[in-house]
Amino acid sequence: MISSNSSVDFISVLRASGVDPMTHMQSPEFREWLDEYLSENILVVKFTKKDGTDRTMACTRDFTKIPADKQPKSSVEKTTTDAVRVFDTEIQDWRSFNISNIKRLEY
């Protein structure tokens, strides 16, 4: 079962503040926040996969939460502005999602 540190839905908070979530999530500041948050925490992300189905994933980049045999061999990571590579804490493997496909973030 996926659980998060709290039940705060980031997208709902943005909407309640009068901020368009999609515009905000495309900003460099959001990407920086996301990268920093994932490096120290587990984040629950609900997103639409490439095949059109929805998926909810608890994920992180915090090496203290990733088994040694699953940690990257290199610190160099190929990134795009939209794709986010993360470690899925339930299936214990690396996955990715696109920022533009996020439907919900819980932290």
KEMINU-291399 format. One record per residue (C-alpha): x negated, y negated, z. Coordinates in Angstrom, 3 decimals, decimal comma, always signed. Each point is the difference from the previous one (the first is absolute). Example, Ala and Ser with C-alpha at 12.3 -4.5 7.8 and 13.67 -1.06 7.14 Angstrom:
// KEMINU-291399
((-12,300 +4,500 +7,800))
((-1,370 -3,440 -0,660))
END
This chain:
// KEMINU-291399
((+0,000 +0,000 +0,000))
((-1,266 -3,442 -0,917))
((-0,276 -2,435 +2,840))
((-1,492 -3,450 +0,198))
((-1,434 -2,146 +2,777))
((+3,262 -1,956 +0,051))
((+3,074 -0,374 -2,107))
((-0,728 -3,438 -1,447))
((+0,924 -0,118 -3,689))
((-2,381 -2,477 -1,605))
((+2,202 -0,626 -3,056))
((+3,078 -0,765 +2,116))
((-2,054 -2,440 +2,066))
((-1,088 -1,806 -3,172))
((+3,574 -0,203 -1,290))
((+1,262 -1,291 +3,362))
((-2,689 -2,696 -0,164))
((+1,222 -1,113 -3,415))
((-3,034 +1,435 -1,812))
((+0,344 +2,069 -3,181))
((-1,712 +3,302 +0,892))
((-1,110 +0,830 -3,543))
((-1,631 -3,395 -0,526))
((-1,745 +0,238 +3,376))
((-1,174 +3,587 -0,540))
((-1,664 -0,951 -3,284))
((-2,180 -2,610 +1,705))
((-3,705 +0,578 +0,720))
((+0,693 -0,807 +3,661))
((+2,466 +2,867 +0,267))
((-2,462 +2,417 -1,597))
((-2,669 -1,136 +2,456))
((+2,396 +0,477 +2,938))
((+1,014 +3,446 -1,277))
((-3,610 +1,130 -0,423))
((-0,938 -1,248 +3,470))
((+3,072 +1,508 +1,672))
((-0,540 +3,402 -1,620))
((-3,647 +0,039 +1,058))
((+1,054 +0,012 +3,677))
((+3,571 +1,365 +0,121))
((+2,599 +2,331 -1,420))
((+2,614 -1,641 -2,199))
((+3,245 +1,608 -1,147))
((+0,723 -0,909 -3,620))
((+3,169 +0,744 -1,945))
((-0,589 -0,407 -3,715))
((+1,201 +1,125 -3,400))
((-2,278 +2,551 -1,636))
((-0,894 -0,062 -3,709))
((+2,662 +2,663 -0,656))
((+2,680 -2,306 +1,449))
((+0,559 +1,852 +3,277))
((-0,424 -1,638 +3,390))
((-2,613 +1,175 +2,476))
((-0,778 -0,927 +3,589))
((-3,611 +0,459 +1,062))
((-1,909 -0,607 +3,216))
((-3,439 -1,084 -1,132))
((-3,277 -1,547 +1,100))
((-3,604 -0,769 -0,906))
((-1,134 +0,199 +3,615))
((-2,864 +2,515 -0,064))
((+0,646 +0,918 +3,637))
((+3,327 +1,439 -1,161))
((-1,391 +1,777 -3,089))
((-1,702 +3,408 +0,310))
((-3,746 -0,141 -0,762))
((+0,341 +2,400 -2,944))
((+2,606 -2,310 -1,601))
((-1,935 -3,256 +0,368))
((-1,358 -1,555 -3,209))
((-3,594 +0,809 -0,873))
((-0,542 -3,586 -1,120))
((+1,197 -3,327 +1,337))
((+0,382 -1,332 -3,548))
((+3,658 +0,061 -0,916))
((+1,487 -0,724 -3,407))
((+3,011 -2,232 +0,613))
((+2,560 -1,795 -2,060))
((+2,129 -2,866 +1,167))
((+3,110 +2,226 +0,311))
((-1,190 +3,514 +0,900))
((-0,794 +0,821 +3,617))
((-1,935 +3,180 +0,816))
((+0,831 +1,412 +3,431))
((-0,281 +3,154 +2,072))
((+3,403 +1,660 +0,523))
((-0,014 +1,030 +3,668))
((+2,666 +2,676 -0,456))
((-1,355 +1,930 -2,979))
((-3,599 -0,807 +0,988))
((-1,123 -1,129 -3,439))
((-0,615 -3,159 -2,003))
((+2,870 -1,602 -1,914))
((+0,792 -3,394 -1,473))
((+2,951 -2,292 -0,516))
((+0,551 -3,226 -1,906))
((+0,717 -3,156 +1,950))
((+2,673 -0,952 -2,529))
((+1,886 +3,220 +0,827))
((+0,197 -0,527 +3,781))
((+3,535 +0,060 +1,383))
((-0,782 -0,024 +3,724))
((-3,001 -0,382 +2,310))
((+0,106 +1,010 +3,664))
((-2,778 -0,694 +2,418))
END
